[in-house]
Amino acid sequence: DSVPATGQVAVIATAGLTAVGSTVLLGYCFSPYVHTLERVAADAAQDKNDQLIRMVTRDILARKVETIFDPTKDVAAPSSSNSRPFCNFMVHGLPFYIHP
């Protein structure tokens, strides 16, 4: 016997939702993960005492996302209402995670 069209649509929709949903959830959970952390040389226009840091993370499409910040001014602890499972500090209001 053949499976009715509504059953086929239900199976396809469930498989598609599972595939897309799990990818989005993994992207949400692991996008704050810092892959590279390095010091940046100060420009001539900046104060020579500034110690800037460059972090490299990846977005859901595996593209590099670079964030440059001053660790003495731009870093904060995550708020108690933060829903990210992997987040141990915030920079400019964005969550980041460095594996201890």
LINKA-V115813 format. One line per field, one symbol per residue. ss: DSSP state (H for helix, E for strand, C for the rest). phi: phi as a letter, one per 40 degrees, with the letter a starting at -180 (. if undefined). burial: I if it has 24 or more other C-alpha atoms within 12 Angstrom, else O. A space follows every 10 residues. Layout:
BEGIN
ss=???
phi=???
burial=???
END
This chain:
BEGIN
ss=CCCCHHHHHH HHHHHHHHHH HHHHHHHHHH CCECCEEEEE CCCCCCCCCC CEEEEEEECC CCCEEEEEEE CCCCEECCCC CCCCCCCCEE ECCEEEECCC
phi=.cccdccccc cccccccccc cccccccccb cccccbbacb cccccccccc bcbbbbbbcc cgccbbbbac ccbbcbcccc cccccbabab bfgbcabbcc
burial=OOOOOOOOOO OOOOOOOOOO OOOOOOOOOI IIIIIOOOOO OOOOOOOOOO OIIIIIIIOO OOOOOOIIII IOOOOOOOOO OOOIOIIIII IOOIIIIOOO
END
